[in-house]
Amino acid sequence: MTVHDPRTFLTSLLNAALAAADPARHLASYLPPRPKGRTVVVGAGKAAAAMAAAVEAAWDGPLSGLVICPYGHGVPTSHIEVVEAGHPVPDLAGFKAATRMLGLLEGLGEDDLVLALISGGGSSLMALPARGLTLDDKRVVNQSLLLSGAPIAEMNCVRKHLSAVKGGRLALAAWPAPIHALMVSDVPGDDPAVIASGPTVADPTTNHQALEIIRRYRVEVPFAIMQYLKRQSEETPKAGDERLSRSTYAIVTRPAEALLAAAEAARAAGVTPILLGDAIEGEAREVAKAMAGMALSAARLGMPTNPPCVLLSGGECTVTVKGRGKGGPNGEFALALALALQGRNNISAIACDTDGMDGASGAAGAIILPDSLERARAKSIDPRAILAQNDSSGFFGPLEDLVLTGPTRTNVNDFRAVFIPEAAK
């Protein structure tokens, strides 16, 4: 079988990955038994509303609760309230919703059950500062972290230590009621302590580590934040804390499953998939250079396999923002990849965030084709100047090569596919 249209082929792989990442396909099998007492649902993240609807469809018994999702990510529900709030920078709506969420947990007992629906984005959405801090303090830190180039695990290390909800503190609020978290993973390694800053599990990190991250990445923070982190009495709960003994979790879907679904779609099209893993991290433009080298090796030498083949990978690239642009890491990866390939061997690629929002670009990501640079030159677009400004959407927008999915209501992090056609040999 021959792939005649790389754009259609690459889009089909993304669609297969998104379908596999839909929490509604998996959630029912992870629900715990109905309790003797009440069932209260709480949670936050880009998939939270879709998960709430799936719980309502599958749950046998009464329930109530509240979940928080980004603006535009809500879905209709009957018993679980869905509140939309700011992401990636916290806002007052998230602050008020997180305050109400904790209120729903007051007075619960051992015969009750708390279902926590957790997915990526929850860290910003549950915007309830720790005692002595303000929402503005958290907003400043969040903005600085997003521009720092720090990987998600290190950003969440800082965030959880400044929160009244994250880093295991949601489970403390539910105690003595059991809390069972259903998680959609968007982090390399699927670590529950990192997903949405781990609101229901023990936190292995410390205030000292959070301070070290702030200093290493030169994150600008208010004085109150530094003073708070220096107070050792304000630590997050650790393993062995009795109040976490009734906290359990299950990962409903994860990045690896999206990649496997895309691999199966590639095989169905007669293209050999090469799975590079779901935990690739680093500066987007540096990852792009490495990926370009692998693609050219496959095209020229048949290493690691002969074309037609496709390199599939996930994880989370980062961008240390130095310019004035708003393009996200997937767009930056795609632009850097186009520059590294220079149209050679008819290689094409797609890079998207599976939540449908690549940074502040308004797009999920972008597609590059062998003639991308040529078409840009015809429009007097300088790709290197645009890359220097971290403004990949300013490159792909005029070429009509942005991928616009809208909110997908799931989030299993980045999805990248680099296609090397048979004609490239």
Secondary structure, DSSP 8 states (H G I E B T S, - for coil): -----HHHHHHHHHHHHHHHT-GGGTGGGG-----SS-EEEEEESTTHHHHHHHHHHH--S--EEEEEEETT-----SSEEEEEE-SSS--HHHHHHHHHHHHHTTT--TT-EEEEEEETTHHHHS--B-TT--HHHHHHHHHHHHHHT--HHHHHHHHHTTBSSTTTHHHHHHTTS-EEEEEE--STT--TTTGGG-TTS-----HHHHHHHHHHTT----HHHHHHHH-GGG----TT-GGGTTEEEEEEE-HHHHHHHHHHHHHHTT-EEEE--S-EEEEHHHHHHHHHHHHHHHHHH--SS-SSEEEEEEEEEE----SS--B-HHHHHHHHHHHHHTTGGG-EEEEEETTS--BTSSSSEEEE-TTHHHHHHHTT--HHHHHHTT-THHHHHHHT-EE-----S----EEEEEEE-GGG-
